[in-house]
Amino acid sequence: MACYLTVILLLNCIVQGEMIWLDDLLAARLLPEQNTRGEFEVYRDALETVWEELVWFPVPESDTNDKAQVVFENSWMAERNYGGKRGHEGTDVMASLDESGYYPVVSITDGVIEQIGWLEKGGWRVGVRSSLGNYFYYAHLASYAREWKAGDAVEAGEVLGFMGDTGYGPEGTTGQFPVHLHLGVYVPLGADQELAVNPYWMLKYLENRKLCYSY
């Protein structure tokens, strides 16, 4: 399954609504020494590490409220306009109950907290760096599960915080959009370079791997 999903991502990428070939995308992003290996191989190797680390879907099921569902769709590189026109580098997991602070958000991998705190576009967010160097970004949280700090170890399935509607403004801004979780995934390409990849397929892969919590 992991090999099959890697091939899906390798075949093509969606950029600003247009289909482009992988070589065209990466040619402008990779360093000359990386191009000697071939863009396809570099990207393939980076992606294969992601599938090895995925453990849990980021939003557990509720064992007390069957109405507490979530949905997501492939919105990769859909247009966003706050702070300037850009593509959506992630997947939004939308809440059926539009209640900030209700749904727990768990880490989908083991890792270490690398970034924590407020971002204008991401609201209250947390970034987890995995042992293989991949970066998992959870944004628009209502609050954190505890007082995380950079360097704290995180286990897959551990609650990071609670789904909210924070962001798109100065610290504390809420209500600019429905309650949801923005999940971003970034893979390292060496020399401090990272490439955003489409989390939609990873969420599909994890869709039947949900923890069950009481909330």
ROFI-700214 format. One line per field, with one value per residue: residue number from 1; residue in one letter; x, y, z of N, C-alpha, C in turn. Coordinates in Angstrom, 3 decimals. Layout:
<recs>
k	NUM;...
r	A;...
npx	X;...
npy	Y;...
npz	Z;...
capx	X;...
capy	Y;...
capz	Z;...
cpx	X;...
cpy	Y;...
cpz	Z;...
</recs>
This chain:
<recs>
k	1;2;3;4;5;6;7;8;9;10;11;12;13;14;15;16;17;18;19;20;21;22;23;24;25;26;27;28;29;30;31;32;33;34;35;36;37;38;39;40;41;42;43;44;45;46;47;48;49;50;51;52;53;54;55;56;57;58;59;60;61;62;63;64;65;66;67;68;69;70;71;72;73;74;75;76;77;78;79;80;81;82;83;84;85;86;87;88;89;90;91;92;93;94;95;96;97;98;99;100;101;102;103;104;105;106;107;108;109;110;111;112;113;114;115;116;117;118;119;120;121;122;123;124;125;126;127;128;129;130;131;132;133;134;135;136;137;138;139;140;141;142;143;144;145;146;147;148;149;150;151;152;153;154;155;156;157;158;159;160;161;162;163;164;165;166;167;168;169;170;171;172;173;174;175;176;177;178;179;180;181;182;183;184;185;186;187;188;189;190;191;192;193;194;195;196;197;198;199;200;201;202;203;204;205;206;207;208;209;210;211;212;213;214;215
r	M;A;C;Y;L;T;V;I;L;L;L;N;C;I;V;Q;G;E;M;I;W;L;D;D;L;L;A;A;R;L;L;P;E;Q;N;T;R;G;E;F;E;V;Y;R;D;A;L;E;T;V;W;E;E;L;V;W;F;P;V;P;E;S;D;T;N;D;K;A;Q;V;V;F;E;N;S;W;M;A;E;R;N;Y;G;G;K;R;G;H;E;G;T;D;V;M;A;S;L;D;E;S;G;Y;Y;P;V;V;S;I;T;D;G;V;I;E;Q;I;G;W;L;E;K;G;G;W;R;V;G;V;R;S;S;L;G;N;Y;F;Y;Y;A;H;L;A;S;Y;A;R;E;W;K;A;G;D;A;V;E;A;G;E;V;L;G;F;M;G;D;T;G;Y;G;P;E;G;T;T;G;Q;F;P;V;H;L;H;L;G;V;Y;V;P;L;G;A;D;Q;E;L;A;V;N;P;Y;W;M;L;K;Y;L;E;N;R;K;L;C;Y;S;Y
npx	0.829;1.901;3.889;2.329;0.869;2.934;3.671;1.407;1.716;4.083;3.584;2.351;1.788;-0.416;-0.524;-1.474;-3.917;-3.265;-2.097;1.107;4.195;6.329;9.163;9.290;8.327;10.202;12.653;13.221;13.540;15.406;18.822;21.839;23.577;21.775;20.206;21.804;21.335;18.833;15.580;13.270;14.108;15.082;12.797;11.138;12.538;12.405;9.640;8.991;9.814;7.854;5.525;6.329;6.152;3.570;0.874;-1.614;-4.866;-5.487;-7.669;-9.462;-12.141;-15.321;-16.531;-18.827;-20.478;-22.079;-22.497;-20.320;-18.504;-15.981;-14.894;-13.072;-11.508;-9.828;-8.119;-5.785;-3.562;-5.625;-7.046;-6.108;-6.591;-6.109;-3.734;-2.458;-2.549;-2.369;-1.445;-3.108;-1.398;-1.911;-4.312;-7.645;-9.345;-12.571;-15.012;-18.034;-19.594;-19.656;-17.918;-15.698;-12.782;-13.752;-13.203;-10.578;-7.140;-4.709;-1.261;-0.059;2.171;5.183;7.467;9.100;8.348;8.722;7.934;5.824;2.971;1.604;0.637;0.011;-1.436;-1.931;-2.982;-3.271;-0.821;0.983;4.056;5.453;8.391;9.514;11.402;12.651;12.927;10.757;8.166;5.349;2.489;0.121;-2.669;-4.712;-5.694;-7.791;-6.856;-4.104;-3.188;-1.534;1.095;3.049;6.470;9.232;11.173;10.004;9.116;6.896;4.385;2.912;-0.557;-0.847;-2.500;-2.399;-3.713;-6.754;-9.283;-9.973;-10.824;-8.914;-6.812;-5.802;-5.368;-4.381;-2.823;-4.962;-7.200;-10.333;-12.990;-12.987;-13.431;-14.935;-14.773;-11.967;-9.257;-6.151;-3.924;-0.575;2.139;5.582;8.448;11.934;14.512;17.161;20.011;18.709;16.332;12.829;9.921;6.550;4.019;1.112;-1.236;-3.606;-3.712;-2.391;-4.114;-6.267;-5.079;-4.868;-7.456;-8.962;-7.673;-8.221;-8.122;-10.169;-11.823;-13.247;-15.369
npy	-1.205;1.297;1.684;1.900;4.274;6.115;6.150;7.364;10.020;10.602;10.595;12.949;16.451;18.842;22.141;25.330;24.694;23.449;20.628;19.355;17.891;15.911;16.259;18.835;20.348;19.898;20.615;23.291;23.428;21.771;21.352;21.636;19.415;17.571;17.144;15.545;12.990;12.650;13.948;12.460;10.239;11.453;12.665;10.432;8.879;10.570;10.688;8.053;7.685;8.920;7.300;5.182;6.158;6.888;6.526;7.011;8.386;11.913;12.889;11.527;9.047;9.589;7.993;8.551;10.315;10.077;11.923;13.433;13.779;13.863;15.284;15.287;16.613;16.580;19.281;20.304;22.840;24.567;27.803;30.384;33.458;35.157;37.341;37.525;36.138;32.635;29.111;26.339;24.634;21.941;19.829;20.220;19.140;18.864;19.771;18.208;19.115;22.342;23.388;24.981;23.759;21.279;18.788;16.473;16.621;14.535;13.458;12.182;10.726;9.522;11.823;15.038;18.095;20.911;23.472;25.857;27.723;30.954;31.731;34.066;33.238;30.583;30.449;29.151;26.819;23.717;22.182;19.153;17.334;14.468;11.425;10.706;13.029;14.315;16.831;17.680;19.555;21.124;23.054;25.969;25.444;25.366;25.298;24.052;20.704;20.521;22.423;22.634;22.627;23.551;20.800;18.872;15.453;13.514;11.071;8.925;9.284;10.732;13.399;16.544;18.968;20.871;21.005;23.994;27.390;29.317;32.045;33.962;36.655;38.979;37.763;35.566;35.827;34.644;32.785;33.382;31.495;28.204;25.719;23.658;21.366;22.124;20.267;19.988;18.660;18.214;17.331;16.579;17.744;17.948;20.080;22.068;22.389;22.012;20.279;20.770;18.349;16.589;16.037;14.677;12.043;10.680;10.972;9.505;7.017;6.643;6.593;4.474;4.021;4.964;6.263;5.815;7.980;9.400;11.977
npz	0.000;0.849;-1.078;-3.381;-2.842;-2.760;-5.440;-6.547;-5.658;-6.905;-9.630;-10.543;-9.713;-8.261;-9.030;-8.436;-9.611;-11.992;-13.835;-13.593;-14.653;-12.607;-12.911;-14.011;-11.893;-9.814;-10.869;-10.524;-7.826;-6.647;-5.634;-7.653;-7.173;-6.272;-8.481;-10.027;-9.189;-10.080;-10.291;-9.813;-8.286;-5.943;-4.861;-4.613;-2.699;-0.488;-0.010;0.596;3.193;4.675;4.665;6.226;8.781;9.482;11.699;13.178;12.406;12.463;13.979;16.533;16.817;18.405;21.283;22.530;21.202;18.338;16.399;16.124;13.741;11.135;8.012;4.894;1.956;-1.236;-1.381;-2.302;-3.123;-3.698;-4.232;-2.013;-0.275;1.883;3.177;0.767;-2.521;-2.855;-2.973;-1.424;0.881;2.027;3.781;4.773;7.574;8.255;10.710;11.677;13.728;14.503;16.657;18.551;20.169;20.832;19.432;19.851;18.791;17.544;17.430;14.408;14.137;15.794;17.346;17.757;19.341;17.402;16.599;18.142;19.164;18.173;14.829;12.247;9.938;10.575;13.127;16.467;16.545;16.055;15.381;14.452;14.349;12.831;13.511;11.183;9.881;8.681;8.590;10.394;10.402;12.348;12.422;13.356;15.892;18.836;21.412;23.403;24.441;26.592;28.199;25.881;24.813;22.713;21.734;23.303;23.541;21.544;21.268;18.800;18.484;20.780;22.407;21.008;20.988;20.576;18.131;16.332;15.395;14.907;13.831;10.856;11.476;14.129;17.208;18.883;17.295;16.168;14.524;11.772;9.908;9.430;12.092;11.995;11.229;9.942;8.167;7.409;5.511;5.236;3.478;3.818;1.614;1.726;2.518;4.033;2.696;2.101;0.997;0.377;0.552;-0.621;1.813;1.611;0.549;2.527;4.662;3.657;3.646;6.388;7.229;8.245;10.551;13.297;16.552;19.503;21.496;24.504;24.165
capx	0.000;2.762;4.537;1.301;0.557;4.081;3.573;0.371;2.293;5.188;3.150;2.110;1.430;-1.352;0.019;-2.353;-4.991;-2.784;-1.324;2.435;5.002;7.222;10.466;9.135;8.162;11.383;13.854;13.485;13.610;16.512;20.174;22.497;24.089;20.648;19.739;22.631;20.678;17.545;14.528;12.328;14.656;15.159;11.436;10.669;13.185;11.882;8.259;8.887;10.001;6.616;4.590;6.847;5.934;2.160;0.288;-3.011;-5.601;-5.275;-8.837;-10.055;-13.583;-15.936;-17.311;-20.008;-21.295;-21.953;-22.620;-19.010;-17.802;-15.148;-14.791;-12.006;-11.444;-8.538;-8.099;-4.379;-3.265;-6.790;-6.670;-6.325;-6.340;-5.703;-2.302;-1.941;-2.994;-1.438;-2.052;-3.331;-0.411;-2.369;-5.672;-8.483;-10.253;-13.678;-15.831;-19.482;-20.072;-18.831;-17.715;-14.278;-12.295;-14.459;-12.527;-9.137;-6.234;-3.575;-0.127;-0.180;3.470;6.105;8.327;9.509;7.794;9.717;7.346;4.618;2.557;0.695;0.985;-1.117;-2.255;-2.234;-3.531;-2.495;-0.350;2.098;4.789;6.155;9.443;9.662;12.786;13.190;13.094;9.543;7.567;3.892;2.021;-1.278;-2.977;-6.036;-6.152;-8.438;-5.979;-3.179;-3.518;-0.722;2.040;4.151;7.598;10.118;12.031;9.210;8.844;5.484;4.107;1.764;-1.790;-0.898;-3.295;-1.620;-4.577;-8.163;-9.618;-10.575;-11.007;-8.017;-5.946;-6.205;-5.391;-3.450;-2.949;-6.266;-8.297;-11.149;-14.252;-12.849;-13.765;-15.478;-13.849;-11.322;-7.822;-5.311;-2.753;0.448;3.241;6.752;9.522;13.240;15.220;18.574;20.506;17.678;15.181;11.687;8.898;5.207;3.377;-0.332;-1.593;-4.900;-3.521;-1.991;-5.344;-7.007;-4.344;-5.108;-8.884;-9.454;-6.784;-8.638;-8.303;-11.508;-11.730;-14.499;-15.564
capy	0.000;2.474;1.838;2.362;5.668;6.912;6.294;8.368;11.344;10.789;10.725;14.355;17.330;19.892;23.441;26.410;24.150;22.870;19.409;19.478;16.714;15.986;16.823;20.278;20.941;19.795;21.161;24.626;23.372;20.961;21.844;20.934;18.099;16.656;16.828;14.484;11.734;12.589;14.490;11.405;9.418;12.255;12.833;9.106;8.481;11.413;10.319;6.712;7.744;9.374;6.190;4.343;6.786;7.163;5.565;7.281;9.522;12.993;13.177;10.270;8.904;9.759;6.828;9.037;11.182;9.610;13.069;14.106;13.236;14.787;14.985;16.014;16.408;16.933;20.721;20.650;24.008;25.419;29.206;31.082;34.878;35.938;37.616;37.414;34.948;31.518;27.791;25.700;23.577;21.042;19.303;20.639;18.142;19.710;19.233;18.232;19.982;23.549;23.762;25.138;23.150;20.027;17.622;16.356;16.423;13.729;13.357;10.998;10.049;9.871;12.933;16.054;19.424;21.833;24.808;25.955;29.107;31.626;32.226;34.842;32.433;29.269;30.490;28.335;25.683;22.936;21.473;17.978;16.807;13.035;10.950;10.617;14.385;14.884;17.852;17.596;20.875;21.089;24.486;26.495;24.831;26.224;25.308;22.929;19.714;20.898;23.493;22.099;23.499;22.972;19.749;17.839;14.251;13.229;9.741;8.819;9.122;11.649;14.593;17.774;20.097;20.714;21.655;25.298;28.296;30.439;32.475;35.018;37.920;39.053;36.693;35.423;35.961;33.451;32.988;33.814;30.348;27.133;24.901;22.577;21.162;22.172;19.401;20.159;17.698;18.707;16.339;17.211;17.454;18.214;21.460;22.928;22.526;21.154;20.298;20.442;17.281;16.543;15.124;14.005;10.606;10.149;10.874;8.359;5.850;6.505;6.780;3.357;3.877;6.018;5.979;6.094;8.712;9.910;13.437
capz	0.000;0.921;-2.379;-4.315;-2.555;-3.185;-6.899;-6.822;-5.467;-7.833;-11.017;-10.867;-8.604;-8.631;-8.662;-8.892;-10.420;-13.236;-13.712;-14.177;-14.418;-11.462;-13.280;-14.192;-10.574;-8.972;-11.501;-9.981;-6.368;-6.165;-5.859;-8.768;-6.787;-6.154;-9.827;-10.599;-8.841;-10.750;-9.454;-9.463;-7.221;-4.718;-4.339;-4.221;-1.446;0.584;0.270;1.161;4.639;5.310;4.868;7.305;10.083;9.741;12.642;13.506;11.849;13.441;14.811;16.992;16.855;19.717;21.702;23.241;20.346;16.957;15.500;16.073;12.590;10.362;6.588;4.224;0.511;-1.826;-1.681;-2.501;-3.941;-3.946;-4.036;-0.755;-0.547;3.045;3.182;-0.593;-3.252;-2.723;-3.023;-0.129;1.090;3.074;3.710;5.885;8.147;8.690;11.802;11.464;14.804;14.419;18.058;18.827;21.388;21.117;18.884;20.110;17.650;17.997;16.518;13.561;14.180;16.869;16.952;18.734;19.078;16.861;16.599;18.961;19.354;17.239;13.502;11.732;9.025;11.139;14.471;17.400;15.766;16.578;14.347;14.987;13.482;13.061;13.612;9.829;9.364;8.105;9.444;10.393;10.840;12.775;12.579;13.706;17.135;19.833;22.578;23.467;25.463;27.744;27.875;25.076;24.488;21.707;22.257;23.968;22.764;21.311;20.746;17.906;19.235;21.919;22.106;20.887;21.283;20.228;16.868;16.525;14.259;15.174;12.736;9.917;12.179;15.257;18.186;19.523;16.327;15.929;13.824;10.384;9.075;10.271;12.873;11.245;11.390;8.736;8.270;6.389;5.602;4.514;3.465;3.599;0.364;1.959;2.513;4.627;1.809;2.368;-0.040;0.834;-0.200;-0.425;2.909;1.363;0.388;3.821;5.453;3.128;4.127;7.823;7.506;9.049;11.699;14.220;17.957;20.006;22.755;25.055;24.083
cpx	0.868;3.432;3.554;1.000;1.710;4.035;2.530;0.953;3.400;4.726;2.949;1.758;0.466;-0.797;-0.848;-3.396;-4.561;-1.966;0.040;3.234;6.003;8.556;10.397;9.024;9.482;12.627;14.230;13.728;14.843;17.854;20.832;22.996;22.976;20.137;20.568;22.063;19.397;16.445;13.585;12.827;14.709;13.783;10.886;11.238;12.642;10.469;8.139;9.071;8.707;5.713;5.033;6.443;4.462;1.543;-1.204;-3.577;-5.576;-6.460;-9.477;-11.568;-14.080;-16.735;-18.556;-20.945;-21.110;-22.140;-21.287;-18.152;-16.887;-15.134;-13.615;-12.046;-10.098;-8.555;-6.679;-4.217;-4.506;-6.431;-7.036;-5.893;-5.925;-4.186;-1.658;-2.379;-1.932;-2.195;-2.125;-2.412;-0.845;-3.745;-6.420;-9.402;-11.366;-14.531;-17.314;-20.164;-19.149;-18.631;-16.225;-13.911;-12.912;-13.676;-11.048;-8.370;-5.015;-2.461;-0.255;1.108;4.134;6.944;8.669;8.866;8.909;9.222;6.058;4.256;1.737;1.369;-0.225;-2.026;-2.703;-2.871;-2.640;-2.118;0.741;2.727;5.611;7.145;9.644;11.141;13.449;13.247;11.874;8.867;6.057;3.330;0.513;-1.684;-4.443;-6.593;-6.842;-7.550;-5.064;-3.579;-2.719;0.265;3.253;5.263;8.474;11.056;11.282;8.970;7.340;5.363;2.919;0.521;-1.915;-1.639;-2.403;-2.432;-5.987;-8.504;-10.337;-10.744;-10.135;-7.180;-6.579;-6.359;-4.367;-3.756;-4.302;-7.440;-9.004;-12.326;-14.166;-13.216;-14.318;-14.374;-13.289;-9.864;-7.162;-4.104;-1.827;1.563;4.371;7.869;10.842;13.854;16.707;18.891;19.431;16.512;14.083;10.674;7.568;4.631;1.917;-0.710;-2.868;-4.736;-3.084;-3.202;-6.215;-6.389;-4.662;-6.583;-9.468;-8.542;-7.058;-8.688;-9.741;-11.389;-13.116;-14.510;-16.908
cpy	1.260;2.740;2.395;3.841;6.590;7.157;7.339;9.773;11.628;11.098;12.184;15.123;18.375;21.223;24.525;25.890;23.510;21.618;19.628;18.229;16.967;16.642;18.330;20.978;20.995;20.438;22.512;24.602;22.647;21.592;21.047;19.546;17.081;16.238;15.724;13.109;11.553;13.037;13.398;10.604;10.162;12.354;11.502;8.704;9.276;10.983;8.967;6.718;8.141;8.192;5.288;4.860;6.955;6.087;5.782;8.451;10.642;13.344;11.856;10.256;9.157;8.512;7.235;9.866;10.783;10.730;13.804;13.472;14.299;14.332;15.766;15.698;16.895;18.391;21.213;21.763;24.772;26.857;29.698;32.521;35.692;36.113;37.525;36.108;33.855;30.211;27.180;24.502;22.680;20.506;19.752;19.496;18.922;18.996;19.301;19.086;21.188;24.145;23.800;24.498;21.808;18.791;17.587;16.129;15.677;13.752;12.078;10.177;10.282;11.063;13.838;17.378;20.340;23.271;24.783;27.432;29.649;31.959;32.958;34.002;31.118;29.270;29.747;27.047;24.945;22.197;20.366;17.483;15.329;12.650;10.849;11.982;15.013;15.813;17.819;18.821;20.815;22.521;24.738;25.859;25.855;26.383;24.092;21.977;19.955;21.980;22.914;23.137;22.787;21.969;18.646;16.664;14.014;11.812;9.789;8.524;10.020;12.917;15.824;18.981;19.800;21.580;22.982;26.079;29.528;30.772;33.524;36.355;37.928;37.983;36.720;35.520;34.624;33.816;33.439;32.703;29.259;26.384;23.778;22.449;21.281;21.292;19.671;19.150;18.174;17.673;17.039;16.778;17.747;19.688;22.443;23.204;21.571;21.330;19.917;19.351;17.194;15.554;14.324;12.498;9.950;10.001;9.721;7.059;5.566;6.492;5.676;3.064;5.023;5.483;6.308;6.720;9.124;11.434;13.746
cpz	0.000;-0.423;-3.400;-4.111;-2.922;-4.676;-7.267;-6.724;-6.464;-9.251;-11.426;-9.613;-9.134;-8.134;-9.285;-9.881;-11.715;-12.953;-14.358;-13.835;-13.304;-11.803;-13.436;-12.846;-9.817;-9.560;-10.898;-8.472;-5.848;-6.490;-6.982;-8.386;-6.596;-7.529;-10.472;-10.267;-9.622;-9.812;-8.947;-8.264;-5.891;-4.069;-3.852;-2.869;-0.263;0.978;0.955;2.678;5.349;5.635;6.012;8.687;10.452;10.624;12.826;12.713;12.893;14.325;15.234;16.817;18.282;20.059;22.482;22.374;18.894;15.934;15.329;14.976;11.974;8.905;6.025;2.746;0.002;-2.279;-1.934;-3.519;-4.402;-3.577;-2.639;-0.948;0.666;3.046;1.820;-1.240;-3.183;-2.882;-1.633;0.030;2.246;2.781;4.954;6.298;8.835;9.736;11.452;12.529;14.863;15.817;18.363;20.160;21.714;20.673;19.295;18.818;18.166;16.966;15.705;13.549;15.534;16.405;18.111;18.347;18.589;16.885;17.401;19.101;18.199;15.921;12.937;10.845;9.645;12.507;15.452;16.682;16.507;15.408;14.967;13.941;13.831;13.103;12.245;9.142;8.731;9.117;9.271;11.116;11.108;13.129;12.905;14.985;18.039;21.053;22.488;24.599;26.740;27.306;27.151;24.937;23.469;22.363;22.973;23.027;22.692;20.765;19.803;18.739;20.439;21.519;22.130;21.333;20.812;19.011;17.115;15.235;14.438;13.942;11.858;10.636;13.294;16.287;18.884;18.577;16.132;15.034;12.385;9.399;9.990;11.030;12.007;11.668;10.034;9.012;7.099;6.610;4.691;4.619;3.174;2.272;0.498;1.918;2.972;3.698;2.234;1.248;0.560;-0.059;0.217;0.677;2.646;1.297;1.689;4.738;4.963;3.629;5.596;8.199;8.378;10.240;12.676;15.644;18.372;21.391;23.224;24.990;23.461
</recs>
